[in-house]
């Protein structure tokens, strides 16, 4: 039987949605206020879930202390209070949309979680706008 365990976290970051190969008019039409050349920020809320079999010895799907530390080291410490476009190399050419940030987070965490377990990332950009990525 598979069980899902989840850990919530948050980070604050700034970004600008735009494409260098588009003119300002098209960027403004597609990305609206998120195209602000001076950037804008979000208080991102993150929910990371791991699905898997319960370990008979520990009773855990995954030790939550391990998951908490993994999220802190691999995500919060790297993204918190950063300008994603400027300070995170992966977003130098990749538009830092909520969708792309969720995939980035999933890929960073996937490297450290047993491949027998499924991983899901839910990223809230605002309380009403969120993205889910399961790989």
PyMOL commands that set and color helices and strands:
alter all, ss='L'
color gray80, all
select helices_A, chain A and resi 24-35+64-79+84-87+89-91+98-110
alter helices_A, ss='H'
color red, helices_A
select strands_A, chain A and resi 2-15+40-53+82-83+118-124+130-133
alter strands_A, ss='S'
color yellow, strands_A
deselect
rebuild
show_as cartoon
